Amino acid sequence: MNESRPESMASFWMPFTNNRDFKAHPRLLVSAEGMYYKDVDGRSILDGTAGLWCVPCGHAQPKIVAAVREMVGQLDFAPTFQMGHPAAFDLAERLMEYTNHRYGHVFYTNSGSEAVDTALKIALAYHKARGDASRTRFIGRERGYHGVGFGGISVGGIAGNRKPYGVMLPGVDHLPHTHNLELNAYTRGEPEHGANLADELERIVSLHDASTIAAVIVEPVAGSTGVLIPPKGYLKRLRELCTKHGILLIFDEVITGFGRLTTPFAGDYFGVEPDMMTTAKGLTNGTIPMGAVFSKQFIHDAFMEAPAGIELFHGYTYSGHPVACAASLATLEVFKEQNILEHAAGMAEYWADAVHSLKGLPHVIDIRTIGLIAGIELAPIAGKPGVRAFTAFKKAFEDGILIRTTGDIIALSPPLVLEKKHIDELFGKLAEVLKNLD
Ligand SMILES: Cc1ncc(COP(=O)(O)O)c(C=O)c1O
């Protein structure tokens, strides 16, 4: 294992990174275990973000690591086009059990972005299979993040992810975002105000006609845009309107799936069932890349009524990769054996108390929490959006905690196995960072 600095950092074009700044002041992680990373200087870094929201069971989870080691030695690769291997089928069954059989089928991808593109394509093909081929529009939401495929950025609503790329998918419209600091600042759980924003879907439907709309896609809790929690009743209303108009509802559960809100999926937390869910990240505890689209039985049924032949012309070389399947099967076992959801639920109040204790520190203008997620919004420096929070991120890393920032919002999403002592360490150090921030 290489734990020393790379000879050169010139050639790696880093994703979503200020490459020049990073390479001048690198932050290099070399190993991880449980709640901590170790950096190249041998310092422990408490992981306040589960990597990128993707390590619910903690790092280097022994059972998952062992399962990956075993599978890579047994079956390094097997195609799933007109072929199969047992782990892909076993995992699909286990995943259906994990949803209490409320979903009928799962389609494997390698990432959240691919899961989103897959779900959008399934939505289009579903309507076409039913003779409803005019339903081709998608409705996303402002400030939504659905990965970086062309489908995902088209339905997504983060301007920076769209602007450089010109024309997107045609026929996409957006609901307004639900963030409202004036009415909803400092919330625990769902904010009071804003359920009426779901009614904007009626306006969009009357503009385009329901017969042209295939699907609505939203994150139940928007993460990458800075932790936007749905107002009370908002998701239920969206569900009602989609049902009323024959529009499929897709929840992008890439960050919220696998326990982030202390329930299997965010839909379970809010008591709202979408027709499809896109997932990734926690699916394999971040160990091996994998995504998955969960679909209701009726969607799959529509494809199976077609004349014999390939029912869905879609798939990835690595759909259902054996090593990813092994990682995911082990992850689900760890969830069960270690009662990860119950543990997370037991930590949620202590977590929320700790986050809200930061109220009143310099520059803090909002704090919002749900499950094991926190958003801490800072006032931007005039004319320099994002700089204040990014400075906090760098200082936090120097002080031994990994936080994540988007714009001027600090977003926290620790491994779900964290203990009170980790919460104390995280917010003790973060408070010091904020107190000393210009
Ligand atoms: C809600 C949501 N959807 C999709 C994605 C994209 O996932 P990936 O980066 O695995 O493509 C992300 C990533 O953060 C996400 O938060």
The ligand as a MOL file (V3000), in Angstrom:
LIG
                    3D

  0  0  0     0  0            999 V3000
M  V30 BEGIN CTAB
M  V30 COUNTS 16 16 0 0 0
M  V30 BEGIN ATOM
M  V30 1 C -29.2430 12.7110 -5.2050 0
M  V30 2 C -28.0960 12.2730 -6.0370 0
M  V30 3 N -28.3280 11.7030 -7.2240 0
M  V30 4 C -27.3300 11.2770 -8.0110 0
M  V30 5 C -26.0280 11.4110 -7.6140 0
M  V30 6 C -24.9290 10.9740 -8.5180 0
M  V30 7 O -24.3070 9.8440 -8.0400 0
M  V30 8 P -22.8650 9.4410 -8.6370 0
M  V30 9 O -21.9140 10.4820 -8.2130 0
M  V30 10 O -22.6400 8.0770 -8.0240 0
M  V30 11 O -23.0280 9.3540 -10.1120 0
M  V30 12 C -25.7330 11.9870 -6.3800 0
M  V30 13 C -24.3430 12.1510 -5.9320 0
M  V30 14 O -24.0420 12.7750 -4.9600 0
M  V30 15 C -26.7960 12.4410 -5.5850 0
M  V30 16 O -26.5700 13.0540 -4.4060 0
M  V30 END ATOM
M  V30 BEGIN BOND
M  V30 1 1 1 2
M  V30 2 1 2 3
M  V30 3 2 2 15
M  V30 4 2 3 4
M  V30 5 1 4 5
M  V30 6 1 5 6
M  V30 7 2 5 12
M  V30 8 1 6 7
M  V30 9 1 7 8
M  V30 10 2 8 9
M  V30 11 1 8 10
M  V30 12 1 8 11
M  V30 13 1 12 13
M  V30 14 1 12 15
M  V30 15 2 13 14
M  V30 16 1 15 16
M  V30 END BOND
M  V30 END CTAB
M  END
